[in-house]
């Protein structure tokens, strides 16, 4: 149950519009529950809407809006190659990054996340494979709470102190969750754990994604298409090998994300936020 399940049923709330904050997976029962209490559910794609409709006895009205989180990423991907390079340079100047190449490391808060699973070893492996590159590290906001609390990770404070020490180097940069779209667009390659929705956002931006795992999506057609679009690694030695091979062959700018996959994960619209804002205004 949600912390206060009845709040979603309270008629005093008036009309309710819901948009899921990240990528939709079979295990996310919260989204199903809230969708059932919504008057309008803003789905990233037709696939997502059909999936939820099949799960609910009384489904809401669905609006296929795309993903507001990805509007800027879609616009970036649709630029010419030279325009993308120019925009990267603009962003790096804005964030005071002087290095010519950048790699983004993402981590979820659960035990399957990159940092909880490998600690700072993954950062050291990547800096070893990509000397002279800027490393951008972004973590799920909940990860810092979990590390500080010690309940889940007894060595949490040690990991935080180690990351702080690395962050003192100009080649490592911690990225605020609010700056993640910029970090994705600034990067030449993204190393993901395959859990957070950032995984899909990197693909939507057209970035090469190297990931430890590929989640099983509830939109089953997505699974094979995602596996075709990414490079997977099983351990840190394999990750380092992949990075060195890609660097040698200069393949960081190649990412084969099919139109079918982009359509299924809501990666085609550039005006999702405006669409949802108009729907919200109509409910007032």
PyMOL commands that set and color helices and strands:
alter all, ss='L'
color gray80, all
select helices_A, chain A and resi 5-9+11-13+29-37+46-55+68-77+81-94+114-118+121-129+141-149+156-167+177-186+198-204+221-229+236-249+259-264+272-283
alter helices_A, ss='H'
color red, helices_A
select strands_A, chain A and resi 17-19+40-43+61-64+102-107+134-139+172-174+189-192+208-211+231-232
alter strands_A, ss='S'
color yellow, strands_A
deselect
rebuild
show_as cartoon
